[in-house]
Amino acid sequence: MPLPPDQVFFVTPTEISAWRDSDAAVIVDVREENEWHEAHIAGAILMPLSTFDPARIPDPRGKHLVFHCRSGRRCGLAAEKAVAAGYSGVIKRMEGGLLAWSAQGFDSEPG
């Protein structure tokens, strides 16, 4: 199922870092719990894809809602699940996932 381009789209780690630093993003990590414990973005919310429930997506309250995973694939699957379940808000997907985030020098912390 193709995702609506005006509802789900890619955003760079640089943009997301700026949003996080200005408290303008709700970041949802859809990796699994063991991956989260290895490293995660400070302030992110863990919602593993294996148990992902679109009804539990946090209300971004005017902030950017960002999904991310390790490389960018699973956050797309989570976005598909959310849209299929009727989520009508905008979802940003982090380009390249946590791998790109780290490669660009942005910090993550152990869980």
DSSP file (Angstrom, degrees, kcal/mol; ACC not computed):
  #  RESIDUE AA STRUCTURE BP1 BP2  ACC     N-H-->O    O-->H-N    N-H-->O    O-->H-N    TCO  KAPPA ALPHA  PHI   PSI    X-CA   Y-CA   Z-CA
    1    1 A M              0   0    0      0, 0.0     2,-0.2     0, 0.0    83,-0.1   0.000 360.0 360.0 360.0 119.0    0.0    0.0    0.0
    2    2 A P        -     0   0    0      0, 0.0     0, 0.0     0, 0.0     0, 0.0  -0.482 360.0-124.8 -71.2 141.0    1.6    3.3   -1.0
    3    3 A L        -     0   0    0     -2,-0.2    77,-0.1     1,-0.1    76,-0.0  -0.613  30.2 -98.5 -85.3 143.7    1.6    5.9    1.7
    4    4 A P    >>  -     0   0    0      0, 0.0     4,-2.7     0, 0.0     3,-1.9  -0.438  27.4-143.2 -62.0 124.4    0.1    9.3    1.1
    5    5 A P  T 34 S+     0   0    0      0, 0.0    -2,-0.0     0, 0.0     0, 0.0   0.711 100.6  52.4 -65.6 -18.5    3.0   11.7    0.2
    6    6 A D  T 34 S+     0   0    0      1,-0.1     3,-0.1     3,-0.0    -3,-0.0   0.440 117.5  37.5 -94.1   0.6    1.3   14.5    2.0
    7    7 A Q  T <4 S+     0   0    0     -3,-1.9    84,-3.4     1,-0.3     2,-0.4   0.705 121.5  31.8-116.9 -36.1    0.9   12.4    5.2
    8    8 A V  E  < S+a   91   0A   0     -4,-2.7    -1,-0.3    82,-0.2     2,-0.3  -0.982  72.4 145.6-130.6 120.6    4.1   10.3    5.5
    9    9 A F  E     -a   92   0A   0     82,-1.8    84,-2.8    -2,-0.4     2,-0.2  -0.983  44.8 -93.2-152.7 163.8    7.4   11.5    4.2
   10   10 A F  E     -a   93   0A   0     -2,-0.3     2,-0.3    82,-0.2    84,-0.2  -0.486  32.0-175.1 -81.0 145.5   11.2   11.4    4.9
   11   11 A V  E     -a   94   0A   0     82,-2.7    84,-2.8    -2,-0.2    81,-0.0  -0.982  28.1-109.7-135.8 146.2   13.0   14.0    6.9
   12   12 A T     >  -     0   0    0     -2,-0.3     4,-2.1    82,-0.2     5,-0.2  -0.353  22.7-117.9 -75.5 154.7   16.8   14.2    7.5
   13   13 A P  H  > S+     0   0    0      0, 0.0     4,-2.8     0, 0.0     5,-0.2   0.852 115.3  59.8 -56.5 -34.4   18.5   13.4   10.8
   14   14 A T  H  > S+     0   0    0      2,-0.2     4,-2.0     1,-0.2     5,-0.2   0.929 106.5  45.3 -61.5 -45.8   19.7   17.1   10.8
   15   15 A E  H  > S+     0   0    0      1,-0.2     4,-2.3     2,-0.2    -1,-0.2   0.921 114.3  49.1 -62.6 -43.3   16.2   18.4   10.7
   16   16 A I  H  X S+     0   0    0     -4,-2.1     4,-2.9     1,-0.2    -2,-0.2   0.894 108.3  53.2 -65.5 -40.0   15.0   16.0   13.4
   17   17 A S  H  X S+     0   0    0     -4,-2.8     4,-2.7     2,-0.2    -1,-0.2   0.918 109.6  48.8 -60.3 -43.1   18.0   16.9   15.6
   18   18 A A  H  X S+     0   0    0     -4,-2.0     4,-1.4     2,-0.2    -2,-0.2   0.910 112.1  48.8 -63.8 -41.8   17.1   20.6   15.4
   19   19 A W  H  <>S+     0   0    0     -4,-2.3     5,-3.6     2,-0.2     6,-0.5   0.927 112.3  48.5 -62.5 -44.2   13.4   19.8   16.2
   20   20 A R  H ><5S+     0   0    0     -4,-2.9     3,-1.7     1,-0.2    -2,-0.2   0.928 109.2  52.5 -61.7 -44.7   14.5   17.7   19.2
   21   21 A D  H 3<5S+     0   0    0     -4,-2.7    -1,-0.2     1,-0.3    -2,-0.2   0.779 113.9  43.1 -63.9 -26.5   16.8   20.4   20.4
   22   22 A S  T 3<5S-     0   0    0     -4,-1.4    -1,-0.3    -3,-0.3    -2,-0.2   0.191 115.1-114.2-103.6  16.1   14.0   22.9   20.3
   23   23 A D  T < 5S+     0   0    0     -3,-1.7    -3,-0.2     1,-0.1    -2,-0.1   0.870  80.4 125.9  55.1  41.3   11.4   20.5   21.8
   24   24 A A      < +     0   0    0     -5,-3.6    40,-2.9    -6,-0.1     2,-0.3   0.192  54.3  66.4-112.7  14.8    9.5   20.5   18.6
   25   25 A A  E     -b   64   0A   0     -6,-0.5     2,-0.6    38,-0.3    40,-0.2  -0.990  57.1-152.6-140.3 146.3    9.3   16.7   18.0
   26   26 A V  E     -b   65   0A   0     38,-3.3    40,-3.0    -2,-0.3     2,-0.6  -0.981  28.7-157.6-109.6 114.1    7.9   13.6   19.4
   27   27 A I  E     -b   66   0A   0     -2,-0.6    18,-2.9    16,-0.3     2,-0.6  -0.845   7.2-165.5-103.3 122.3   10.3   10.8   18.3
   28   28 A V  E     -bc  67  45A   0     38,-3.7    40,-2.4    -2,-0.6     2,-0.6  -0.932   6.2-155.6-110.4 119.8    9.0    7.3   18.2
   29   29 A D  E     -bc  68  46A   0     16,-3.0    18,-2.9    -2,-0.6    40,-0.2  -0.845   9.1-174.8 -95.0 117.9   11.6    4.5   18.0
   30   30 A V        +     0   0    0     38,-2.9    19,-2.4    -2,-0.6    20,-0.2   0.248  47.0 112.3-100.8  13.5   10.1    1.3   16.4
   31   31 A R  S    S-     0   0    0     37,-0.3    16,-0.2    17,-0.2     2,-0.1  -0.245  77.7 -86.7 -73.1 173.3   13.1   -0.9   16.9
   32   32 A E    >>  -     0   0    0     16,-0.2     4,-2.1     1,-0.1     3,-0.6  -0.379  37.4-104.5 -82.8 163.0   12.9   -3.8   19.4
   33   33 A E  H 3> S+     0   0    0      1,-0.3     4,-2.1     2,-0.2     5,-0.2   0.850 118.9  55.0 -57.8 -39.9   13.7   -3.5   23.1
   34   34 A N  H 3> S+     0   0    0      1,-0.2     4,-1.0     2,-0.2    -1,-0.3   0.878 109.7  47.8 -63.6 -35.9   17.1   -5.1   22.8
   35   35 A E  H <> S+     0   0    0     -3,-0.6     4,-1.8     2,-0.2     3,-0.4   0.898 108.6  54.9 -68.5 -40.2   18.2   -2.6   20.2
   36   36 A W  H  < S+     0   0    0     -4,-2.1    -2,-0.2     1,-0.2    -1,-0.2   0.894 105.1  53.4 -57.3 -42.6   16.8    0.3   22.4
   37   37 A H  H  < S+     0   0    0     -4,-2.1    74,-1.9     1,-0.2    -1,-0.2   0.774 104.8  55.0 -68.7 -25.5   19.0   -0.9   25.3
   38   38 A E  H  < S-     0   0    0     -4,-1.0     2,-0.3    -3,-0.4    -1,-0.2   0.932 131.8 -33.0 -69.9 -45.6   22.1   -0.8   23.1
   39   39 A A     <  +     0   0    0     -4,-1.8    -1,-0.3    71,-0.2     2,-0.3  -0.902  63.2 172.6-172.7 144.2   21.5    2.8   22.1
   40   40 A H  B     -E  109   0B   0     69,-2.3    69,-3.5    -2,-0.3     2,-0.4  -0.982  41.3 -89.2-153.1 163.4   18.6    5.2   21.5
   41   41 A I    >   -     0   0    0     -2,-0.3     3,-2.3    67,-0.2    67,-0.2  -0.598  53.3-105.4 -75.4 129.1   18.0    8.9   20.9
   42   42 A A  T 3  S+     0   0    0     -2,-0.4    -1,-0.1    65,-0.3     3,-0.1  -0.313 105.2  17.2 -56.7 130.6   17.5   10.8   24.1
   43   43 A G  T 3  S+     0   0    0      1,-0.3   -16,-0.3   -17,-0.0    -1,-0.3   0.320  92.7 135.6  89.5  -7.7   13.8   11.6   24.7
   44   44 A A    <   -     0   0    0     -3,-2.3     2,-0.5   -18,-0.1    -1,-0.3  -0.318  51.6-129.5 -71.8 158.3   12.5    9.1   22.2
   45   45 A I  E     -c   28   0A   0    -18,-2.9   -16,-3.0    -3,-0.1     2,-0.5  -0.931  18.0-130.5-109.6 130.3    9.6    6.8   23.0
   46   46 A L  E     +c   29   0A   0     -2,-0.5   -16,-0.2   -18,-0.2   -14,-0.1  -0.715  37.0 157.7 -86.0 122.7    9.9    3.1   22.4
   47   47 A M        -     0   0    0    -18,-2.9     5,-0.1    -2,-0.5   -15,-0.1  -0.662  33.4-145.7-138.8  79.9    7.1    1.4   20.4
   48   48 A P    >   -     0   0    0      0, 0.0     3,-1.4     0, 0.0   -17,-0.2  -0.123  12.8-130.7 -53.9 139.4    8.6   -1.8   19.0
   49   49 A L  G >  S+     0   0    0    -19,-2.4     3,-1.2     1,-0.3   -18,-0.1   0.844 105.0  65.7 -57.8 -34.7    7.2   -2.8   15.6
   50   50 A S  G 3  S+     0   0    0      1,-0.3    -1,-0.3   -20,-0.2   -19,-0.0   0.754 119.6  21.9 -62.7 -23.6    6.6   -6.3   16.8
   51   51 A T  G <  S+     0   0    0     -3,-1.4    -1,-0.3     2,-0.0    -2,-0.2   0.099  89.1 154.3-126.8  20.4    3.9   -5.0   19.2
   52   52 A F    <   -     0   0    0     -3,-1.2    -3,-0.1    -4,-0.2     3,-0.1  -0.297  19.9-173.7 -61.7 125.2    3.1   -1.7   17.5
   53   53 A D    >   -     0   0    0      1,-0.1     3,-2.6    -2,-0.1     4,-0.2  -0.945  17.1-156.4-122.7 107.7   -0.4   -0.5   18.3
   54   54 A P  G >  S+     0   0    0      0, 0.0     3,-1.5     0, 0.0    -1,-0.1   0.778  92.6  67.0 -55.1 -26.8   -1.4    2.6   16.3
   55   55 A A  G 3  S+     0   0    0      1,-0.3    -3,-0.0    -3,-0.1    27,-0.0   0.703  97.9  54.7 -66.1 -17.8   -4.0    3.4   19.0
   56   56 A R  G <  S+     0   0    0     -3,-2.6    -1,-0.3     2,-0.1     3,-0.1   0.322  72.7 127.9-100.1   7.5   -1.0    4.1   21.3
   57   57 A I    <   -     0   0    0     -3,-1.5   -29,-0.0    -4,-0.2   -10,-0.0  -0.479  67.1-114.5 -62.4 127.5    0.7    6.7   19.1
   58   58 A P        -     0   0    0      0, 0.0    -1,-0.1     0, 0.0   -32,-0.1  -0.324  25.0-107.9 -66.5 147.1    1.3    9.7   21.3
   59   59 A D        -     0   0    0      1,-0.2     4,-0.0     2,-0.1    -3,-0.0  -0.641  24.4-151.6 -71.8 118.7   -0.5   12.9   20.5
   60   60 A P    >   -     0   0    0      0, 0.0     3,-1.8     0, 0.0    -1,-0.2   0.643  16.8-148.1 -72.4 -10.7    2.2   15.2   19.1
   61   61 A R  T 3  S-     0   0    0      1,-0.3     3,-0.1     2,-0.0    -2,-0.1   0.895  74.2 -36.3  46.8  53.3    0.3   18.3   20.4
   62   62 A G  T 3  S+     0   0    0      1,-0.3    -1,-0.3   -38,-0.0     2,-0.2   0.414 118.1 111.5  84.6  -2.6    1.5   20.5   17.6
   63   63 A K  S <  S-     0   0    0     -3,-1.8     2,-0.4     1,-0.1    -1,-0.3  -0.494  79.7 -87.3 -95.0 170.5    5.0   19.0   17.4
   64   64 A H  E     -b   25   0A   0    -40,-2.9   -38,-3.3    -2,-0.2     2,-0.7  -0.637  35.6-140.7 -75.8 130.5    6.4   16.9   14.6
   65   65 A L  E     -b   26   0A   0     25,-0.4    27,-3.2    -2,-0.4     2,-0.5  -0.865  25.3-172.8 -94.0 118.2    5.7   13.2   14.9
   66   66 A V  E     -bd  27  92A   0    -40,-3.0   -38,-3.7    -2,-0.7     2,-0.4  -0.946  12.3-164.5-118.4 128.3    8.8   11.3   13.9
   67   67 A F  E     +bd  28  93A   0     25,-3.2    27,-2.2    -2,-0.5     2,-0.3  -0.890  18.2 169.5-103.7 140.6    9.2    7.5   13.4
   68   68 A H  E     +b   29   0A   0    -40,-2.4   -38,-2.9    -2,-0.4   -37,-0.3  -0.988  11.9 168.6-146.8 160.3   12.6    6.0   13.2
   69   69 A C        -     0   0    0     -2,-0.3    29,-2.7    25,-0.3    30,-0.1  -0.539  57.1 -66.3-141.8-151.0   14.2    2.6   13.3
   70   70 A R  S    S-     0   0    0     27,-0.3    29,-2.6    -2,-0.2    30,-0.3   0.948 121.8  -3.8 -76.2 -49.6   17.7    1.2   12.6
   71   71 A S  S    S-     0   0    0     26,-0.2    25,-0.4    27,-0.2    26,-0.2   0.522 105.3 -91.0-125.7 -10.0   17.9    1.9    8.8
   72   72 A G  S  > S+     0   0    0     24,-0.2     4,-0.5    23,-0.1    25,-0.1   0.299  99.6  94.3 118.9 -10.0   14.6    3.3    7.7
   73   73 A R  H >> S+     0   0    0      2,-0.2     4,-1.4     1,-0.1     3,-0.9   0.951  83.0  47.3 -80.7 -51.4   12.6    0.2    6.7
   74   74 A R  H 3> S+     0   0    0      1,-0.3     4,-2.4     2,-0.2     5,-0.2   0.820 105.2  60.0 -64.5 -30.9   10.6   -0.6    9.9
   75   75 A C  H 3> S+     0   0    0      1,-0.2     4,-2.1     2,-0.2    -1,-0.3   0.835 103.6  53.4 -67.0 -27.8    9.5    2.9   10.4
   76   76 A G  H <X S+     0   0    0     -3,-0.9     4,-2.4    -4,-0.5    -1,-0.2   0.895 107.8  49.5 -68.5 -40.1    7.8    2.7    7.0
   77   77 A L  H  X S+     0   0    0     -4,-1.4     4,-2.2     2,-0.2    -2,-0.2   0.897 110.9  49.9 -64.6 -39.9    6.0   -0.5    8.1
   78   78 A A  H  X S+     0   0    0     -4,-2.4     4,-2.4     2,-0.2    -2,-0.2   0.907 110.0  50.4 -64.2 -41.5    4.9    1.3   11.3
   79   79 A A  H  X S+     0   0    0     -4,-2.1     4,-2.7     2,-0.2     5,-0.2   0.905 109.0  52.0 -63.0 -41.3    3.6    4.3    9.3
   80   80 A E  H  X S+     0   0    0     -4,-2.4     4,-2.7     1,-0.2    -2,-0.2   0.924 110.3  48.5 -59.5 -44.7    1.7    1.9    7.0
   81   81 A K  H  X S+     0   0    0     -4,-2.2     4,-1.6     2,-0.2    -2,-0.2   0.912 111.9  49.5 -61.5 -42.6    0.1    0.3   10.1
   82   82 A A  H  <>S+     0   0    0     -4,-2.4     5,-2.8     2,-0.2     4,-0.2   0.937 113.6  44.2 -63.5 -47.6   -0.8    3.7   11.5
   83   83 A V  H ><5S+     0   0    0     -4,-2.7     3,-1.5     1,-0.2    -2,-0.2   0.907 112.2  52.8 -64.6 -42.1   -2.4    4.9    8.2
   84   84 A A  H 3<5S+     0   0    0     -4,-2.7    -1,-0.2     1,-0.3    -2,-0.2   0.813 107.1  53.3 -62.7 -29.8   -4.2    1.7    7.7
   85   85 A A  T 3<5S-     0   0    0     -4,-1.6    -1,-0.3    -5,-0.2    -2,-0.2   0.453 128.9 -96.6 -85.6  -0.7   -5.7    2.0   11.2
   86   86 A G  T < 5 +     0   0    0     -3,-1.5     2,-0.2     1,-0.3    -3,-0.2   0.533  64.3 160.3 101.7   6.3   -7.0    5.5   10.5
   87   87 A Y      < -     0   0    0     -5,-2.8    -1,-0.3    -6,-0.2   -32,-0.0  -0.471  14.7-176.0 -62.6 127.8   -4.2    7.7   11.8
   88   88 A S        +     0   0    0     -2,-0.2    -1,-0.2     2,-0.1    -5,-0.1   0.459  44.8  98.4-109.8  -2.8   -4.8   11.0   10.0
   89   89 A G  S    S-     0   0    0      1,-0.1     2,-0.3   -81,-0.0    -2,-0.0  -0.267  82.7 -89.0 -80.6 172.0   -1.9   13.1   11.3
   90   90 A V        -     0   0    0    -82,-0.0     2,-0.5    -2,-0.0   -25,-0.4  -0.640  38.5-161.1 -82.0 136.0    1.4   13.7    9.5
   91   91 A I  E     -a    8   0A   0    -84,-3.4   -82,-1.8    -2,-0.3     2,-0.4  -0.982   2.6-156.1-120.9 125.1    4.2   11.2   10.2
   92   92 A K  E     -ad   9  66A   0    -27,-3.2   -25,-3.2    -2,-0.5     2,-0.5  -0.847   7.5-152.8 -97.5 136.4    7.9   12.0    9.4
   93   93 A R  E     -ad  10  67A   0    -84,-2.8   -82,-2.7    -2,-0.4     2,-0.5  -0.931  20.0-121.9-107.8 131.2   10.2    9.1    8.8
   94   94 A M  E >   -a   11   0A   0    -27,-2.2     3,-1.5    -2,-0.5   -25,-0.3  -0.599  29.1-121.3 -75.0 120.2   13.9    9.6    9.6
   95   95 A E  T 3  S+     0   0    0    -84,-2.8   -23,-0.1    -2,-0.5    -1,-0.1  -0.411  92.7   1.1 -59.4 124.9   16.0    9.1    6.5
   96   96 A G  T >> S-     0   0    0    -25,-0.4     4,-1.5    -2,-0.2     3,-0.6   0.419 101.8-128.6  78.4  -2.5   18.5    6.3    7.1
   97   97 A G  H <>  -     0   0    0     -3,-1.5     4,-2.1     1,-0.2     3,-0.5  -0.060  61.9 -26.1  60.3-158.0   17.3    5.6   10.7
   98   98 A L  H 3> S+     0   0    0    -29,-2.7     4,-2.7     1,-0.2     5,-0.2   0.779 134.8  63.4 -63.2 -27.7   19.6    5.5   13.7
   99   99 A L  H <> S+     0   0    0    -29,-2.6     4,-2.3    -3,-0.6    -1,-0.2   0.937 108.1  40.7 -61.8 -45.4   22.5    4.4   11.4
  100  100 A A  H  X S+     0   0    0     -4,-1.5     4,-1.7    -3,-0.5    -2,-0.2   0.888 112.5  56.1 -69.5 -39.0   22.3    7.8    9.6
  101  101 A W  H  <>S+     0   0    0     -4,-2.1     5,-2.0     1,-0.2     3,-0.2   0.946 113.5  40.1 -55.8 -50.5   21.7    9.7   12.9
  102  102 A S  H ><5S+     0   0    0     -4,-2.7     3,-1.9     1,-0.2    -2,-0.2   0.889 110.8  57.5 -68.2 -40.0   24.9    8.2   14.3
  103  103 A A  H 3<5S+     0   0    0     -4,-2.3    -1,-0.2     1,-0.3    -2,-0.2   0.797 104.1  53.9 -62.1 -28.1   26.9    8.6   11.1
  104  104 A Q  T 3<5S-     0   0    0     -4,-1.7    -1,-0.3    -3,-0.2    -2,-0.2   0.401 122.9-107.1 -88.3   3.6   26.1   12.3   11.1
  105  105 A G  T < 5 +     0   0    0     -3,-1.9     2,-0.2     1,-0.3    -3,-0.2   0.568  68.0 147.0  88.8   9.1   27.5   12.6   14.6
  106  106 A F      < -     0   0    0     -5,-2.0    -1,-0.3    -6,-0.2     2,-0.1  -0.558  48.4-110.7 -79.7 146.7   24.3   13.0   16.6
  107  107 A D        -     0   0    0     -2,-0.2   -65,-0.3   -65,-0.0     2,-0.3  -0.382  32.4-179.8 -82.1 151.9   24.3   11.5   20.0
  108  108 A S        -     0   0    0    -67,-0.2   -67,-0.2    -2,-0.1   -69,-0.0  -0.933  16.9-138.6-137.9 162.5   22.5    8.5   21.3
  109  109 A E  B     -E   40   0B   0    -69,-3.5   -69,-2.3    -2,-0.3     2,-0.1  -0.916  21.1-104.7-126.6 152.1   22.5    7.0   24.8
  110  110 A P              0   0    0      0, 0.0   -72,-0.2     0, 0.0   -71,-0.2  -0.397 360.0 360.0 -69.7 152.7   22.6    3.5   26.1
  111  111 A G              0   0    0    -74,-1.9   -74,-0.1   -75,-0.2   -73,-0.1   0.442 360.0 360.0 -88.4 360.0   19.3    2.2   27.5
